[in-house]
Amino acid sequence: MSRSQAGVLPATFACALDALRDGSTAPLALAFSGGLDSTVLLHLAHAYASAHDVPLFAFHVHHGISPNADDWLAHCRAQCEALGVRFDARKVSLQKNKSGVEAAARKLRYAALGALCAEHGVTLMLTAHHLDDQAETVLLQLLRGSGMAGLSGMDAANSAPDLLANADLVMARPLLPVSRQALEDYAAEHALGWIEDESNLDVRYARNALRLQVMPALAAAFPGFQERFARSAAHAQSAQRLLVELAEQDLRAVEVDAFIDVARLRGMSLERVRNLLRHWFGLQNVRMPSSAWLDEMVTQLLEARPGAQILVTHPDCHIRRHRDRLHIVPKLDDLAGMRDPDDEGIIVRHAQRFRWQGEAALHFPDYGGTVHFEQAGRGFDGAWLREQDLQIDFRVGGERLKLAHNRPTRSLKYHYQAVNVPAWERTRLPVVSAGKRLLYAAGIGMDYHHLVDGEGSISLRWQADLAP
């Protein structure tokens, strides 16, 4: 869109917004930094909202990184007051992390915008991303070696509940087909003023390096490359949609009780397995792993002997295989006295003694949960239970339990296998005893030998603080 074409920008913007709103009278919001792009967006959105009698908000995020941040906030507020646009801002405190300042600021900014939208009842928020931003995104993802999802660039509109911390909010980019040059031309025609963020000149940031050093060279050698990058992104989006459809079909074929059946995976090509697992991770809110990590995981999971207890560590979780099914398991801290009773090493007891005095529940932090004492038609005699010196412990191996008069006494290991409790969960399930008499095993039940019927009977139930 050239300078002469900048005059059609309001019509282009209005057409995009009409399609997004679909006749809704709900309020609109825009992310307003005060820079060129968002200033043009504010001007266009104000004209549109006035013409359609739609409430409009402008939200600003104050990062506090620049010494000019307070001046920028004042500038944005004044711009909105001049137009009669409702303005609100949120200050955030930036803390450096492994992902760097740029990524940390982005995460805080979007979370703050999501919170502002929720606070003001806004479900559609506009951002000023444009054609050059799309080209930068595609090129940056290409340099990172991304797959189809990354090369798809930005969508015209999408929801991002994890990023925005707002499940009801749609983030739209009505300027995505518009070049930065067209925005500059529009701003010049309407004598708009904006602020310049000095950090945009710092080429230590990847996007700035592309914008200031690489993109001008591309523009000189390949004029109009931005539109071609956008077309490639559209092709990638189409291919990604097909990959998602295939993954959904494959998931229906291999998913059993919310777990992945490894035997069924073995009948697929490696490409389909990788595609399926990436989709599954996304559904489980697990960060997308690298190709090398995914290949290593697939090799371990598919090629290990059937009975092997496979553990693959992901930055966010553990991937385990149990009875030929895949489980995503959260990473949990070890508890005091935890041990594997099937390990042949030395076992040191860490039992905690206690007395029950009629409480409805007793919390045991060292064991990661709470024992509930509940009135029941069948359980331990309450008066008898009060007299016992009780202890809670993790199993040490060799414990045996009888669940009913017509069932044999079996080892806890047998019971856990019978009810399909994976080995890694067993190490976090405690037992309750009275002296040498085992009364209760979490995940299995109470021992029949000590149960009575009638009023005043107490049943035991274990509730983990965080279920594995």
Residue pairs with C-beta under 8 A, 6 or more apart in sequence:
1 8
1 9
1 178
1 179
1 181
1 182
1 185
2 181
2 182
2 185
3 181
3 182
3 185
5 182
6 182
6 185
6 186
6 189
7 189
9 40
9 44
9 178
9 182
9 183
9 186
10 44
10 47
10 48
12 177
12 178
13 44
13 45
13 48
13 174
13 175
14 48
16 156
16 172
16 174
17 28
17 45
17 48
17 126
17 172
17 174
20 124
20 157
20 170
20 172
20 174
21 28
21 54
21 124
24 124
25 53
25 54
26 54
26 121
26 122
26 123
26 124
27 54
27 55
27 56
27 57
27 120
27 121
27 122
28 45
28 49
28 54
28 55
28 56
28 57
28 122
28 124
28 125
28 126
29 56
29 57
29 58
29 59
29 116
29 117
29 120
29 122
29 124
29 125
29 126
30 38
30 41
30 42
30 45
30 56
30 57
30 58
30 59
30 125
30 126
30 127
30 128
31 38
31 59
31 61
31 109
31 113
31 125
31 126
31 127
31 128
32 38
32 39
32 41
32 42
32 58
32 59
32 60
32 76
32 79
32 80
32 87
33 60
33 61
33 72
33 76
33 195
33 197
34 60
34 72
34 75
34 76
34 79
34 194
34 195
35 128
35 194
35 195
35 196
35 197
36 180
36 183
36 184
36 187
36 194
37 128
37 129
37 130
37 175
37 180
37 183
38 127
38 128
39 79
39 187
39 192
39 193
39 194
40 128
40 175
40 183
40 186
40 187
40 192
41 126
41 127
41 128
41 174
41 175
42 58
42 79
42 80
42 83
42 85
43 83
43 186
43 190
43 192
45 56
45 126
46 56
46 83
46 84
46 85
48 54
49 55
49 56
49 85
55 86
56 85
56 86
57 85
57 86
57 87
57 88
57 116
57 120
57 122
58 76
58 80
58 85
58 86
58 87
58 88
59 87
59 88
59 89
59 90
59 112
59 113
59 116
59 117
59 125
60 72
60 73
60 76
60 77
60 87
60 88
60 89
60 90
61 89
61 90
61 91
61 92
61 108
61 109
61 112
61 113
62 69
62 70
62 72
62 73
62 89
62 90
62 91
62 92
63 69
63 92
63 94
63 105
63 108
63 109
64 91
64 92
64 93
64 94
65 94
65 101
65 105
65 199
66 72
66 197
66 198
66 199
68 195
68 198
71 195
72 195
72 197
73 89
75 195
76 87
76 89
77 87
77 89
80 86
80 87
81 87
86 120
88 116
88 119
88 120
90 112
90 113
90 115
90 116
92 108
92 109
92 111
92 112
94 101
94 104
94 105
94 108
95 104
96 104
97 103
97 104
99 107
102 205
102 206
102 207
107 163
110 160
110 163
110 164
111 163
111 164
111 165
113 125
113 164
114 163
114 164
114 165
114 166
114 169
115 165
115 166
116 122
117 123
117 125
117 164
117 166
117 169
118 166
118 168
118 169
122 169
123 168
123 169
123 170
124 169
124 170
124 172
125 169
125 170
125 171
125 172
126 172
126 173
126 174
127 171
127 172
127 173
128 173
128 175
129 154
129 173
129 175
129 176
130 175
130 176
130 178
130 179
130 180
130 183
131 176
131 177
131 178
131 179
131 180
131 226
131 227
131 230
132 179
132 180
132 211
132 215
132 226
133 154
133 176
134 153
134 154
134 176
134 226
134 229
134 230
134 233
135 215
135 225
135 226
135 229
135 230
136 207
136 210
136 211
136 215
137 153
137 154
137 233
138 151
138 153
138 229
138 230
138 232
138 233
138 236
139 210
139 214
139 229
140 206
140 207
140 210
141 150
141 151
141 153
142 151
144 150
145 291
147 291
148 236
148 239
148 240
148 243
149 240
149 288
151 232
151 233
151 236
152 233
152 236
152 237
152 240
153 229
153 230
153 233
153 236
153 237
154 173
154 176
154 233
155 173
155 237
156 172
156 173
156 174
156 176
157 170
157 171
157 172
157 173
158 170
158 171
159 167
159 169
159 170
159 171
160 171
161 167
161 169
162 285
164 171
175 183
176 230
177 230
179 226
186 192
187 194
199 205
199 208
200 208
200 211
201 208
201 212
202 208
203 209
203 212
203 213
218 225
219 225
222 228
243 275
243 279
244 279
246 272
246 275
247 275
247 276
247 278
247 279
247 280
248 279
250 268
250 272
250 275
250 276
251 276
251 279
251 280
253 264
254 260
254 261
254 264
254 265
254 268
254 276
255 261
256 325
259 325
259 326
259 327
260 277
260 280
260 325
260 326
261 324
261 325
262 301
262 302
262 321
262 324
262 325
262 326
263 324
265 273
265 276
265 301
265 302
266 302
268 276
270 298
273 298
273 302
274 291
274 294
274 295
274 298
277 294
277 297
277 298
278 288
278 294
281 287
281 288
281 289
281 328
282 288
284 328
286 314
286 316
286 317
286 328
287 314
287 315
287 316
289 297
289 314
293 314
296 312
297 312
297 319
300 310
300 312
301 310
301 312
301 319
301 321
301 326
304 310
304 321
306 324
308 321
309 320
309 321
309 322
309 423
309 424
310 319
310 320
310 321
311 318
311 319
311 320
311 424
312 318
312 319
312 320
313 319
316 331
317 328
317 329
317 330
317 331
318 328
318 329
318 330
318 331
318 424
319 326
319 327
319 328
319 329
320 326
320 327
320 329
320 422
320 424
321 327
322 422
322 423
323 420
327 422
329 424
329 468
330 466
330 468
332 368
332 428
332 466
332 468
335 366
335 367
335 368
335 394
335 428
336 350
336 366
336 367
337 348
337 349
337 350
337 351
337 366
337 367
337 393
337 394
338 394
338 427
338 428
339 347
339 348
339 394
339 396
339 427
340 427
341 347
341 394
341 395
341 396
341 397
341 398
341 413
342 397
342 413
342 423
347 396
347 397
349 393
349 396
350 366
350 393
350 394
351 391
351 392
351 393
351 433
352 364
352 366
352 367
352 391
352 392
352 393
353 389
353 390
353 391
354 362
354 390
354 391
354 392
355 386
355 388
355 389
355 390
356 362
356 373
356 385
356 386
356 388
356 390
357 386
358 373
358 382
358 386
359 373
360 372
360 373
360 374
361 370
361 371
361 372
361 373
362 370
362 371
362 373
363 369
363 370
364 370
364 371
364 392
364 430
365 465
367 392
367 394
367 430
368 428
368 464
368 465
368 466
369 430
369 442
369 462
369 463
369 464
369 465
370 462
370 463
370 465
371 392
371 432
371 460
371 461
371 462
372 460
372 461
372 462
372 463
373 385
373 458
373 459
373 460
374 458
374 459
374 460
374 461
375 456
375 457
375 458
375 459
376 457
376 458
376 459
377 453
377 454
377 457
378 451
378 452
378 453
378 457
378 459
379 446
379 451
379 452
379 457
379 458
379 459
379 460
380 439
380 446
380 450
380 451
380 452
380 457
380 458
380 459
380 460
381 452
381 456
381 457
381 458
382 456
382 457
382 458
383 456
385 458
388 434
388 435
389 434
389 435
390 432
390 433
390 434
390 439
391 432
391 433
391 434
392 430
392 431
392 432
393 430
393 431
393 433
394 427
394 428
394 429
394 430
394 431
395 412
395 426
395 429
395 430
395 431
395 441
397 413
398 411
399 411
399 412
399 431
399 438
399 441
400 409
400 410
400 411
400 412
400 438
401 409
401 410
401 411
401 412
401 415
401 438
401 441
401 444
401 445
401 447
402 408
402 409
402 410
402 447
402 448
402 449
403 415
403 444
403 445
403 446
403 447
403 448
404 448
405 448
407 448
410 418
412 426
412 431
412 441
412 444
413 426
415 441
415 444
416 426
416 443
416 444
419 443
419 444
421 429
421 443
424 468
425 443
425 468
426 443
428 464
428 468
429 441
429 442
429 443
429 462
430 442
430 462
431 438
431 440
431 441
431 442
432 438
432 439
432 440
432 460
433 439
434 450
437 447
437 449
437 450
438 447
439 446
439 447
439 450
439 460
440 446
440 447
440 460
440 462
442 462
443 462
446 459
446 460
451 457
